[in-house]
Amino acid sequence: MSSRFEIRLQATEGALLRTLSLIQRRGFEVREMALRPAGGEQRLKVSLADNSRDVAVLRRQIERLHDVVDVRPLTSLTPARARPGWWQSVITALAPRPRVATRGAGA
């Protein structure tokens, strides 16, 4: 299962680079990331590849960085490609069902 975090950073020069460098130096692989501004801060959402290393230790190390305001784990979600689409639910609902022979009242 991959690990996901939302990291709030101060919008200072080099904050993002220091955070990503720490993740890489600790042996984790970033699979996905999204960065957006939030006032005087930046919000970084990071999805890490499966790893045998302890992500709790990584989280504590990230929290110690000077520019990090907060680190919050996000619940792991199934990747969008693996989730069934709405159209699959419709196809399942409309699929023909086998008929069951029933005895009529007169038979």
Beta strands, then each sheet from edge to edge (+ up, - down):
strand 1: 3-10
strand 2: 30-38
strand 3: 41-48
strand 4: 68-74
sheet 1: 2+ 3- 1+ 4-
end
